[in-house]
Amino acid sequence: MNILYEEDGSFKVGSIMADNTSSLQIESLSGKRSKIKAANVLLHFAEPSASDFLIKAEMLANEIDVEFLWECCPPDEFSFEEIATEYFGHKPTSLEAAAALLRLHGAPIYFHRKGKGRYRAAPADVLKAALAGAEKRRQAQALQARYTDELIRFELPPEFADHLSQILYKPDRNTLEVKALEAACEATRLSAAHLLHRCGAIPSEYDYHLQKFLFENFPKGTDFPIIGLPEIAELPIGAQDAFSIDDAHTTEIDDAFSVDKLANGNWLIGVHIAAPALGIPRDSTADRIASSRLSTVYMPGSKITMLPDSVVQAFTLSADRITPALSMYIEIEPENLSIVRYESRIERVHIASNLRHDTLEPLFNEETLAAGKLDYPYAEKLTLLWHVAQKMEAARGKSDNNAQLDYNFHIESAGLSAGHPNDRVSITTRRRGSPIDKVVSELMILVNCEWGKNLAEHGFPGIYRTQQGGKVKMSTVAAPHQGLGVAQYMWSSSPLRRYVDMVNQRQIIAMLQGMNAPYPKNDTALYEILCNFDATYTAYGEFQRNMERYWCLRWLMQENREKIEAVVLRENLVRMQEIPLTFRASSLPEQFPPGARIELAVTGIDLLDLSLQTRYIATLPDEAPVTENQQEEIAC
């Protein structure tokens, strides 16, 4: 005698070897003998043979009309043998009973299982909803399959067009599009970005990186609403002949300088900072815009400003204008250039000129200073500022470090904006610590330290940058900055470009006017600004580094570099000598000491991954010293 029984959720057949009433000893089709409970037995049968039984039962089950079977069901719970009798119109054979069982069990939408061999027909409304759901799933699976097939053929499904950013930058794995994309990526062995690029969904590698940043940081776009600014109270006129020093592309001119001779023979140096805080009070529309962006975003060839152009133009220190400014005047004794006194004012200044690095540096540099050349505008004033800056640097316990280089990227765009395949990039260097750099940086350090000190003395909180134990952090309490060698340091000199500078400027202005602090002690808004700015500024900086890396790789392609020279930083982390490109050279045959110079062959450049593949060629003679900049590099 043979039996049909249920085990582990499936139906099996076997031959009875011994019947112990509550249990049976059986032999399976494979010849394995086992013990099963009698309660698990659903049918006893003598024919057909055990080996043919399930095959024939499944064939017969496939002929059963499931909808007709459902209509034959009673409203209450029933056994498979009862419905088999109803369906076939006679006492069913073992094969017919088994076929009914298989059909019931295989249609859970129509028949709800209530126990071993027992079922109940789904109510009509439940069945209707379940069938609709099943059809919806079938259509979704068919749609997903179509998506996958099209992607494998490198064709973009039309339905992807409206969701590309979401699919690329924040994929939801529960969506059909992402499921299809993952399947296509597995089939083609390509990443999602590379596959969609092959499908034409990404206009360019540049666009991929830019749109990813905008998606994450500017989900509502970069356009500004139209806003108005309040009238600024009449301010006294201060410096009459101020000048700024910036690179050629700067439009947000935050700082300018003036130099005048006093009647007592001392010099009066003015540091003038643009004063948007005068026209952008806390919680105003313009303030909400600035607090949402927190900083201007920089990238080679472009930028996203923190403030609308109308606001920038109202406060930028452009030439031939009289502009509101927060000024600090430093009286200097001419013999030893010691500081006699400080005075801060809220005023208007006349900006006579905007000096630019590219035209000023050939005239104002170490060589011309050593030669005493003074045949260019503001030469005497710049020379005085240079000597003052040197003394300030020495007072901080710092010394010249002329080995470090800064890199400037210039993009000649072949399209309306950067990123066109025919764009050309030039990468030039500027030695850090040049007279231009030192004059600007030392005077900015001076005013940021002094204003930070003034706020602390008056009990006004501010947002400071501190460094202790090698760690730089932001704080609302004045504390030393060991790297700069100063007792306290705050950011307040770039209020058109950084939100914390504008916040600090509000505090400074209120202090000078004898008013209450816009951000009093323990104001949670100040802590929130600090935290938000720190995270956002870090994200913006990472984006800028990524875009500089992109243009470095574009430069290699543009210059058709097949071989490059690099300096080992540590292990297999190396840095090119011509451009600021750091990468892992995985093919190095051994561990080279830091500073070792090597030659590498360029074997691949991936602008989506921002990766460079190289092959080791040779070790070059004469080890080059590793600069401080290089020591701070990390792997990308």
Secondary structure as GFF3:
##gff-version 3
##sequence-region A 1 636
A	DSSP	beta_strand	2	7	.	.	.	ID=ss1
A	DSSP	beta_strand	10	19	.	.	.	ID=ss2
A	DSSP	beta_strand	23	28	.	.	.	ID=ss3
A	DSSP	beta_strand	33	37	.	.	.	ID=ss4
A	DSSP	three_ten_helix	38	40	.	.	.	ID=ss5
A	DSSP	beta_strand	41	45	.	.	.	ID=ss6
A	DSSP	alpha_helix	50	62	.	.	.	ID=ss7
A	DSSP	alpha_helix	66	72	.	.	.	ID=ss8
A	DSSP	beta_strand	78	79	.	.	.	ID=ss9
A	DSSP	alpha_helix	80	88	.	.	.	ID=ss10
A	DSSP	alpha_helix	94	105	.	.	.	ID=ss11
A	DSSP	beta_strand	111	115	.	.	.	ID=ss12
A	DSSP	beta_strand	118	121	.	.	.	ID=ss13
A	DSSP	alpha_helix	124	152	.	.	.	ID=ss14
A	DSSP	three_ten_helix	158	163	.	.	.	ID=ss15
A	DSSP	alpha_helix	164	169	.	.	.	ID=ss16
A	DSSP	alpha_helix	176	188	.	.	.	ID=ss17
A	DSSP	alpha_helix	192	198	.	.	.	ID=ss18
A	DSSP	alpha_helix	205	217	.	.	.	ID=ss19
A	DSSP	beta_strand	242	246	.	.	.	ID=ss20
A	DSSP	beta_strand	255	261	.	.	.	ID=ss21
A	DSSP	beta_strand	267	274	.	.	.	ID=ss22
A	DSSP	three_ten_helix	276	278	.	.	.	ID=ss23
A	DSSP	alpha_helix	285	293	.	.	.	ID=ss24
A	DSSP	beta_strand	297	299	.	.	.	ID=ss25
A	DSSP	beta_strand	302	304	.	.	.	ID=ss26
A	DSSP	alpha_helix	309	315	.	.	.	ID=ss27
A	DSSP	beta_strand	321	332	.	.	.	ID=ss28
A	DSSP	beta_strand	339	356	.	.	.	ID=ss29
A	DSSP	alpha_helix	357	360	.	.	.	ID=ss30
A	DSSP	alpha_helix	366	371	.	.	.	ID=ss31
A	DSSP	alpha_helix	379	395	.	.	.	ID=ss32
A	DSSP	beta_strand	405	412	.	.	.	ID=ss33
A	DSSP	beta_strand	424	431	.	.	.	ID=ss34
A	DSSP	alpha_helix	435	457	.	.	.	ID=ss35
A	DSSP	beta_strand	464	468	.	.	.	ID=ss36
A	DSSP	beta_strand	471	475	.	.	.	ID=ss37
A	DSSP	alpha_helix	499	513	.	.	.	ID=ss38
A	DSSP	alpha_helix	524	558	.	.	.	ID=ss39
A	DSSP	beta_strand	563	570	.	.	.	ID=ss40
A	DSSP	beta_strand	573	576	.	.	.	ID=ss41
A	DSSP	beta_strand	582	584	.	.	.	ID=ss42
A	DSSP	beta_strand	597	606	.	.	.	ID=ss43
A	DSSP	beta_strand	611	620	.	.	.	ID=ss44
A	DSSP	alpha_helix	628	631	.	.	.	ID=ss45
###
